[in-house]
Amino acid sequence: AGARVLFAAGVSSFVFAVIHPPGFLGVPVLGTLAAAFCVAREVNGSLLPGMVAHGLHNLAITLLLALAFA
C-alpha cells in the first residue's frame, strides 16, 4: 500500500505543479508544496489540513506581492 500512496502522491503533486502558474518553471517548488499537502492528507485522514495550508500559502504570496508592488 505504501508504494501506491507514494505513486499517487507523486503523480498528483506533478499535475498540481504543472497546472499552476508559472507552469514548468515552478514545478519543483510547487511539486514539493503539493507533496506536503499529500502528507497532511495521509497524516490527518482529511483534506481539510491541506486545503487550509493551500489557502494560507496563497494568502501569504498575495500579501507579499501586494507589499512588494504597492
Secondary structure, DSSP 8 states (H G I E B T S, - for coil): -HHHHHHHHHHHHHHHHHHSTTGGGGHHHHHHHHHHHHHHHHHHSSSHHHHHHHHHHHHHHHHHHHHH--
